[in-house]
Amino acid sequence: MRDVFSPSRIPFRFATLIVALLCTGCATPKARPVVPGETVAPAIVTASGALSEAKAEQLVDRRLAPAQDDEHVRELIDAFRAQADAPLVAGNRVSLLIDGPQTLAAIRKSIESAKHHVHVETYIFADDEVGHEFSDLLIARRRAGLEVRVIYDAIGSVTTPGAFFDRMREAGVEVREFRPLDPVRTPLPWKINNRDHRKIVVVDGRIAFTGGINISSTYESSSTTRPGPETGRDEAWRDTHVEMAGPVATQFQALFLATWTRAGGKIDNANPLYFPAPEPAGGELVAAVATDADDKTETRIYATYLAVVEHSTQRLWLTNAYFAPNKEFRQALIAAAKRGVDVRLIVPSFTDSGLILHASRSTFEELLEGGVRIYEQRYALLHAKTAVIDSALSMVGSANLDMRSFLHNNEVNAVVVGSGFAQRLEAVFERDLKDTRELDLEKWRERPLSDKIKEAASSLLSYWL
């Protein structure tokens, strides 16, 4: 099982590349222009409805520590809102979940407590011990009378046999495959390059999970076991997820239902049980920022990332599994470092995709020269996708900092505005730093010529990886 690449998928990868090159040009992700006085950011929403800008500002003030309550942080949050489309929603409890065991246990507990429905959207639903545990649980909840729906990606779950999903269907679980490889069901060949990389679980419209973790035994053990590169490609991945209780769960519900319908599923979207009356569960401000790669005109995840990088003033800490962004994004990181921002990037030292690893490393010399500090995780395969900016705004989701996530995949990030959650994510980042080695520019320049050749070759394909 691999999240992005494996030998078993080489034929598909190259077929996709050829088809895509023939059928489409290389699009460029773009942020929409922000015109002062004309660009209207989505309102901040509470259980009682949308807030006026004055009340929204007061609510943001309460979520920020006194040290973060300044003009620069306001500009950062406003820049994010101008690109996000989805409104920030108040009244949520957000739990930070580290690695597979903690995340999978929290999801199981929530599913076991469900009263009406369970919706699961995942890139990988593996035919292994964890996959069977979850399928058994979903079947049990369906037999208990709940509505249970599953969306899985055809490529992400390509090694999972059809019989695995048929067993769930026979038990009454509704299952849909996203972008089947069958040309009859996906007749437009370039659509095959659009994958559903999201990881969403919604329970009763009140609790939602998202992040980087798939349903797979890869996550059966914690990264604290430090498996190393020999066994770490297949187990104990380092990843991050969040559990959100409160009104923002309806944003994730809407995303699930839209994908469900596109995948051919039937559902009554007007059923109030899917969108229950909002009940505050905490104090966090959260938005679900999603990209739909079926629409090439929108690149919200890229736009929000770029906006917060460009408006950061103190600290920009990124953890990312597959880092191969375009030149505009790299230049924004360098510009932030040059204006005094503490820009740090944690990336893998080994991974499940050799091509993307080398494509990522092809960018390091430029970034190191520009003042970006880069750290490689040494002991576990890094799969997390997180960002924390100026101790005020945090992102946790499925989106990598590469062109596949920016342009080709359906992705989703949970974005939290507030100092409390940011400080928790910063603490995780600092813990992760203890398992890394920092790259030194002079030593990096001395790496073997064979590595430089691999990097140069892989960078030519980075748009499609």
Secondary structure, 3 states (H helix, E strand, C coil): CCCCCCHHHHHHHHHHHHHHHHHCCCCCCCCCCCCCCCCCCCCCEECCEECCHHHHHHHHHHHCCHHHCCHHHHHHHHHHHHHHCCCCEEEEEEEEEEHHHHHHHHHHHHHHCCCCEEEEEECCECCCHHHHHHHHHHHHHHHCCCEEEEEEECCCCCCCCHHHHHHHHHCCCEEEEECCCCCCCCCCHHHHHCEECCCEEEECCCEEEEECCCECHHHCCCHHHCCHHHHCCCCCCECEEEEEECCCHHHHHHHHHHHHHHCCCCCCCCCCCCCCCCCCCCCEEEEEEEECCCCCCCCHHHHHHHHHHHHCCCEEEEEECCCECCHHHHHHHHHHHHCCCEEEEEEECCCCCHHHHHHHHCCHHHHHHCCCEEEEECCCCECCEEEEECCCEEEEECCCCEHHHHHHEEEEEEEEECHHHHHHHHHHHHHHHCCEEECCHHHHHCCCHHHHHHHHHHHHCCCCC
